[in-house]
Amino acid sequence: MERSQRADHILDAAGELLVAWGYGRVTIDEIARRAKVGKGTVYLHWKTKDALLLAVMLKAQSHIHQRQLERMRADPLEILPSRMMRRHFLDFQGEPVLRALYTDDADILGRLNDTAKKEFAELMGQGDRYLRRHLEVLREHGLVRDDTDVHHQQYALLATSNGFFTAEALLSGRAPDTLEVRADILARTIRSALEVSADGGPGSGGPDSGPGSDLGSGPGSGSGCGADAASARMRVAAAAAAPEIIACYEHFTELCAQEMRRQIRD
């Protein structure tokens, strides 16, 4: 097994144990046993248990970013905050380590969450700067509202999204039945707060509007030629804005990869 493949295999084993047992019970011995390698092999890659488990977090985050980039490259409308955060919400449910991070689950993460905040402070700051630039580019192209400060919009986007993420644990007994329904509610909430509809006005359409319902994303969408033309203009604007936004997230993904490499023993 090549070094990179072996490292990925160890990361997978460590992630499974972290979620199943929690930070306090996971040991390098158990990780090595789960990965079917020697304990010394684990230490060939990572100096400490914390370095290994931080890399587990980064790997999960990297999966999210890669899927986001793939969607943006395939469809420029995926740069819209409502669409992006809807898919983020669904993706995060498939990454138990990130779910624990968002809910500050002490049983799983123990002190690792505090360590991550310190170790990744610069990376998180860069992520905030890219998100702000993302919103600025959308404003420049008329895709989100410009009647409020961009910093306020960024805060609203993060606070709303984080609220939905943490509600998965806090409101599990009172939430609508399916993840898809909850993702749709998140998308509508963000769209009504931040985005400009296809006809140039704020909001997201009626209460039953699904994600992208006013974006002309399918044949016959809209309610006549005027709506079709407005949707076409929105798609053109998204296509013009997408390259710079994609470049930001490509760079951020590379920064995450660099941080992963920093955790690996030289």
Residue pairs with C-beta under 8 A, 6 or more apart in sequence:
1 9
3 45
6 37
6 41
6 45
7 45
7 264
8 59
9 35
9 37
10 31
10 32
10 35
10 37
10 41
10 42
10 45
10 52
11 52
11 55
11 56
11 59
12 35
13 31
13 34
13 35
14 26
14 31
14 34
14 35
14 52
14 53
14 56
15 56
15 59
15 60
15 96
15 97
16 34
17 26
17 30
17 31
17 34
18 26
18 53
18 56
18 97
18 108
18 109
19 96
19 97
19 100
19 108
21 30
22 107
22 108
22 109
22 110
23 53
23 108
23 109
23 110
23 111
23 112
24 110
26 49
26 53
27 49
28 39
28 42
28 43
28 49
28 52
29 39
31 42
31 49
31 52
32 38
32 39
32 41
32 42
35 42
42 52
43 265
44 265
45 52
45 264
45 265
46 52
46 55
46 263
46 264
46 265
47 265
50 112
50 115
51 263
51 264
51 265
52 263
53 112
54 112
54 115
54 116
54 119
54 120
54 263
55 260
55 263
55 264
56 97
57 97
57 98
57 101
57 112
57 116
58 120
58 256
58 259
58 260
58 263
59 260
60 95
60 97
60 98
61 98
61 256
62 253
62 256
62 257
62 260
63 91
63 95
64 88
64 91
64 92
64 95
64 98
65 249
65 252
65 253
65 256
66 253
67 87
67 91
68 78
68 84
68 87
68 88
68 91
68 249
69 246
69 249
69 250
69 253
71 78
71 87
72 78
72 79
72 84
72 242
72 245
72 246
72 249
73 246
75 217
76 235
76 238
76 239
76 241
76 242
77 83
77 212
77 215
77 217
77 234
77 235
77 238
78 84
78 87
79 134
79 138
79 143
79 238
79 241
79 242
79 245
79 246
80 138
80 143
80 191
80 195
80 212
80 215
80 238
81 135
81 138
81 144
81 157
81 190
81 191
81 194
81 195
82 186
82 187
82 188
82 190
82 191
82 194
82 195
82 204
82 211
82 212
83 187
83 211
83 212
85 157
85 160
85 161
85 186
85 187
85 190
86 183
86 184
86 186
86 187
86 211
87 183
88 161
89 161
89 164
89 165
89 179
89 182
89 183
89 186
90 179
90 180
90 183
92 98
92 99
92 102
92 165
93 99
93 168
93 179
97 108
99 105
99 165
99 168
99 169
100 108
100 109
101 109
101 113
101 116
102 162
102 165
102 166
103 165
103 166
103 168
103 169
103 170
104 113
105 169
106 113
109 116
117 124
120 259
123 255
123 256
123 259
126 252
126 255
127 252
128 154
130 248
130 249
130 251
130 252
131 154
131 157
131 158
132 150
132 151
132 154
133 244
133 245
133 248
134 245
134 248
135 144
135 150
135 153
135 154
135 157
135 194
136 150
137 241
137 244
137 245
138 144
138 241
138 245
139 145
139 146
139 150
140 241
141 237
141 238
141 240
141 241
142 196
142 200
142 237
143 195
143 196
143 234
143 237
143 238
143 241
144 153
144 194
144 195
144 196
145 153
145 194
145 195
145 196
145 202
147 202
153 194
156 193
156 194
157 190
157 194
160 186
160 189
160 190
160 193
161 186
161 190
164 182
164 185
164 186
164 189
167 175
168 175
168 182
175 182
176 182
176 185
183 211
184 210
184 211
187 210
187 211
188 204
188 207
188 209
188 211
191 203
191 204
191 209
191 211
192 202
192 203
192 204
195 202
195 203
195 204
196 202
197 203
197 204
197 205
197 214
198 214
198 215
198 216
198 222
198 227
198 230
198 231
198 233
198 234
199 214
199 226
199 227
199 230
200 230
204 213
204 214
205 213
205 214
213 221
214 222
214 227
214 231
215 221
215 231
215 234
215 235
216 222
216 227
216 228
216 230
216 231
216 232
216 234
216 235
217 231
221 227
221 228
221 231
222 228
222 230
222 231
